[in-house]
Amino acid sequence: MIKTALQKIFYVVLMLFIISIISFGAIHLAPNSFFASGELNPNITPQSLEQLKKIYGLDKSLFMQFVSWLNALLHLDFGISFASGKMVKDEILSRLPITLLINIISMIFVFIISIYLGITAAFKSGTKYDKMTKNISLVSYAMPSFYLALILVILFAVKLDIFPISGLHSVSKLEGFAYVRDEAWHLVLPIFVMVFGGVGSLSMYIRSLSLDILKSDYIFFAKSRGVGKKELFWRYLLPNLSPPVVTILGLSLPGLIGGSVILESIFSINGMGLLFYQSALSRDYPVIMGILIISAFLTLLGNILADLLLLKLNPFSKN
């Protein structure tokens, strides 16, 4: 067990190092820089630009910039944002809670609805319910999230005036339950868009897996013994369906950070997605690198947690 844990830790550290090199190189190979707009400003002298670059360490070679950034990262310091002048860590922590809230709620609904629709459609294969589920899933899979968001805003926010157009709060001075209710009301449309967009592919995947399991020999044998649907589900279908679902759940973990870039931009929600989008437009290297490293860490963590959970579900499996 200790050997396996050490191997996992070494794997995470090695992969983070490789990802940091690739990400750092890709960002600096992109055209323009954070100071590109300043270079076009006639009021800024070349000496001022050079002074700014020196303050942020951009006058050094790429190798020395990477070494300095990596050394700071070892102390959990992501540097200073070029745009705001604040610590990147503080910027991320201030935006993280709302993004996690939106994505965790959406993920819970996506998995619950997808599992229910997929398994029910598999049990009722070939019926009208199955066809209806496939049609809904097809629309969900094909519908662009930004287009659906704009339609919902125009219909429910502009024309019907049921939900707010954007932001998190209508009134700033709210406390207690009124504050929570107001924020929840603002999040209805964004969460609905995320849930609707995620249900399509996952429900069809679960339906396909469930159909393969239900066509197995041991299922026919269980049915011949008079096993009912409930027992068939709990004793045969769910145990065999759990490993792939757990794997998908582990791979969904990095989506908690950057899975709502477009929606946060449309609904003007100051979360991690909007921060990443704004930082990419302004070439704010420290913020971009900080978000990329956190997302990479969550991806690796999700894989490890999925492996450990799969090992718990099936102790005889090998990693």
Buried (B, 14 or more C-beta within 10 A) or exposed (E): EEEEEEEBEEEBEEBBEEBBEEBBEEBBEEEEBBBEEBEEEEEBEEEEBEEBBEEBBBEBEEEEBBEEBEEBBEEEBBBBBBBBEEBBBEBBEBBBEBBBBBBEBBBEBBBEBBBBBBBBBBBBBEEEBBEEBBEBBEEBBEBEBBEBBEEBBEEBBEEEEEBBBBEBEEEEEBEEEEBEEBBEBBBBBBBBBBBBBBBBBBBBBBBEBBBEBBEEEEBEEBBEEEBEEEEBBEEBBBEBBBBEBBBBBBEBBBBBBBBBBBBBBBBEBBBBBBBBBBBBEBBBBBBBBBBBBBBBBBBBBBBBBBBBBBBEEEEEEEE
